[in-house]
């Protein structure tokens, strides 16, 4: 794997995190903290467990998984700031 590919894979988490900042805040205010926190932790945990499988399968699948993980974890940050 070249350094460009490694940079895209490592940065893909932050792409998802960055994209979902405002919608994540709106969801945190509408749905409440407890429910959204639980959903975010559950989704991020499952995606983290799937990371080795995605890495063995394809770099594109790993990038998609990491972006989705960034989407899930942004909710947790907003919920913690609301509490």
C-alpha positions in Angstrom: 0.0 0.0 0.0 1.4 3.4 -0.9 1.5 6.3 1.5 -1.4 8.1 -0.4 -3.7 5.1 0.1 -2.7 4.9 3.8 -3.5 8.6 4.2 -6.9 8.3 2.6 -7.8 5.2 4.8 -6.6 6.9 8.0 -8.3 10.2 7.1 -11.6 8.6 6.1 -12.8 8.5 9.7 -12.5 12.2 9.9 -14.3 12.7 6.6 -17.4 11.1 8.1 -16.9 12.9 11.4 -16.7 16.3 9.6 -19.6 15.7 7.3 -22.0 14.8 10.1 -21.3 17.7 12.6 -24.4 19.8 12.1 -26.9 16.9 11.4 -25.5 15.1 14.4 -26.1 18.0 16.6 -29.6 18.4 15.4 -30.3 14.7 16.0 -28.8 14.9 19.5 -31.2 17.7 20.4 -34.3 16.0 18.9 -33.8 12.4 20.0 -32.3 13.0 23.4 -29.0 11.9 24.8 -29.5 8.4 26.2 -31.0 6.9 23.0 -28.5 8.5 20.7 -25.5 7.7 22.9 -26.6 4.0 23.0 -27.1 3.9 19.2 -23.7 5.6 18.5 -21.8 3.3 20.8 -23.5 0.2 19.4 -22.9 1.1 15.8 -19.3 2.1 16.4 -18.6 -1.1 18.3 -20.0 -3.3 15.5 -18.1 -1.3 12.9 -14.8 -1.6 14.9 -15.3 -5.4 15.1 -15.7 -5.5 11.3 -12.6 -3.5 10.5 -10.2 -6.4 10.1 -12.6 -8.2 7.8 -13.0 -5.0 5.7 -9.2 -4.5 5.6 -8.7 -8.0 4.2 -11.5 -7.6 1.7 -10.8 -4.3 0.0 -9.4 -0.8 0.6 -12.6 0.8 -0.6 -14.7 -1.2 1.8 -12.4 -0.2 4.6 -12.7 3.5 3.7 -16.5 3.2 3.6 -16.5 1.5 7.0 -14.3 4.1 8.5 -16.4 7.0 7.1 -19.5 5.3 8.6 -17.7 4.9 11.9 -17.0 8.6 11.9 -20.7 9.3 11.3 -21.6 7.1 14.3 -19.0 8.6 16.7 -19.9 12.2 16.1 -23.3 11.6 17.9 -21.4 10.6 21.0 -19.5 13.8 21.1 -22.7 15.9 20.8 -24.5 13.9 23.5 -21.6 14.3 25.9 -21.7 18.0 25.4 -25.5 18.2 26.0 -25.2 16.4 29.3 
